[in-house]
Amino acid sequence: VQLVESGGGLVQPGGSLRLSCAASGFTFSSYGMSWYRQAPGKEREYVARIGAAAAPVSYGDSVRGRFTISRDNILSTVYLHMNNLKPEDTAVYYCYADYKMGLWGQGTQVTVSS
């Protein structure tokens, strides 16, 4: 049972990235999925959530209108499309599944800098 994030990297302000989180070992299509992030010296912050059947969808205030969460239940993957990135979006991004007591991925680093 695991979640594996990918797609992080270095991007300039105003740029875009797509993060992926591949799930295995459980029935992905039965569980809501979320993205969180944690910047250095700060608490982990909620980014977005998507229900098991791709609804409902919700976003944190700091990313609403710029980020889009989606999922592919055939590929057992959840995505985070990030547009108009800002330096304050720099963080480690974590995938989370509403599986049992909660399942976290290992995280992927996103750095927004010129």
N, C-alpha and C positions, 0 to 999 in steps of 0.2 A: 504494500500500500504506500504510494508516494505521489508527490507533486513535484514536477521539475520545471522551473521557470527558465526562459531564455529570451533573447532579444534586446537586452540592455546594452548600454554603451555610452559613448560620448557624442553629444549633439549640440549644435549651436542654438542659442536662443531663437525662438520662432520656428524651430525645426519640428520634425515628427519622428516618432518611434512606434513600433508595435511590439508589445510584449506577448509572449505565449506561455501558457502553463499546461503541460501535458500531465494528465492523471492516469494512474494505473492501480490495479488491485482492488477496485471497488466499482460499484455501479454508478458511474459518473452522472448519468442522466437523471438520477433520483435526488440529487443534492444541489442546493444553492452554492454558488461560488462567489468569492470576493477577492478584491485586491486591497492591500494595505501598503503603506510605505513608512520608512523610518529614516529620518535625516540624522546626521551626527549630532549627538547631544540633545536630541528631542525624543518625545514619546512616539510610539507607533501610531500612525494616523490612518483612519478609514478613507479609502479612495472610491470604491464602487462595489456594488453587488448585483448579481443577476440570479433570478430564480431558476429552478430546475428545468423548466420548460421555456427558458429565455425570457421569462417575465415573473414578477415585476423587476424593474431595473431602478437602481437608485445611485446617487453620486454624493460625494462629499462637496461641501460648499466651495472649496478651493480649486476643484477641477471641473465642476459642472459647466457644460458648454464647450469644453476643450477636449475632454477624454470621453471615450465610448467603450463600454464593456460589451462583449459578445461571446457566444459559445458555439461550439460544434459538438453535438452529442454523439455524432458518428465517430469523430476523431478523438473524443474525450479530451477536448482542449478548450480552455477559456482564454480569451484575448483581451488586451487592453490597448486600444488605439489612442495614442497621445499626440495631440496637435498643439501648435502654438506654445511650445514648451518654454518655460521660464527658469531662470537659475534656481528659484525656490522650489522647483520640482526635483532638484537633485536629492536622491535618496536611494536606499535599497528597497526594491519593490518585492513584496511577498504575495504569493497566492495562498488562499485559504479555502478549505472545503468544509461545509456543514456536515461532516461525516463523523458520527459518534461524538466524541468530546471535542472535535475540531482537529483538522489536519492542516499543517503548514508546509509550504515549500521552503527551500533553502535560501531563496532570494536572488535577485539579479540587480546589479548596480546600474543606475541611470545617472549620468552626469551631464548637466546642461551648463555649458560654458563656452565663451568665445576665445 
